[in-house]
Amino acid sequence: GAGVSQSPSNKVTEKGKDVELRCDPISGHTALYWYRQSLGQGLEFLIYFQGNSAPDKSGLPSDRFSAERTGGSVSTLTIQRTQQEDSAVYLCASSLDFGLPGAFFGQGTRLTVV
Amino acid sequence: AQSVTQLGSHVSVSEGALVLLRCNYSSSVPPYLFWYVQYPNQGLQLLLKYTTGATLVKGINGFEAEFKKSETSFHLTKPSAHMSDAAEYFCAVSDKSAGNKLTFGGGTRVLVKP
């Protein structure tokens, strides 16, 4: 597709379970970002990938959160042992290069932990 | 560290009236500045951005913003509101030294009255 694609669009999980959220960036975009949008914290940066460089994980809130990017394209954000405070919308964005400002966002995955 | 402050979490305007959304930022280096719009259950859409050059930036849907370095502001305006402008608007600054990851303001929800 032409835009950033995220799946699933909605996910309900039980507390303590692991979840995986997927992001397909725009073709050819080398930079990929994950953000979280929650009522209490607003929009916050989680992690970004640029090409083959080591990712910037400075925004990950705990070691239960991890992300990988395979083949320089698709990315998966994994949350282990989910907690209720993990409930949020997880947004993925991509840009042609990390040096070019203004990323394109996907529709997000709404995660609800019950 | 960078920060963004949006004055007013909610703004109500009449259809046809001026839309003015205020944004002030803090950055130790010349910033890249952005306005994004979010419609219900959607991702973020880039309205406009300032990188360098002309300080008055025109974006999509008739919006524009002016970068004022002396005031550290990047206010968003639209001369005449339309019902379709009802959405949440986010001002953001990017960190050029760290992959252009975005720091967002708290958002301003715009209600347009007929």
Interface residues (C-beta under 8 A of the other chain):
Chain A: V4 A31 Y33 Y35 G42 L43 E44 F45 Y48 Q50 D56 S58 G59 L91 A93 S95 F98 G99 L100 P101 G102 A103 F104 F105 G106 Q107 G108
Chain B: Y32 F34 Y36 N41 Q42 G43 L44 Q45 L46 K49 T51 F90 A92 S94 K96 A98 G99 N100 K101 L102 T103 F104 G105 G106 G107
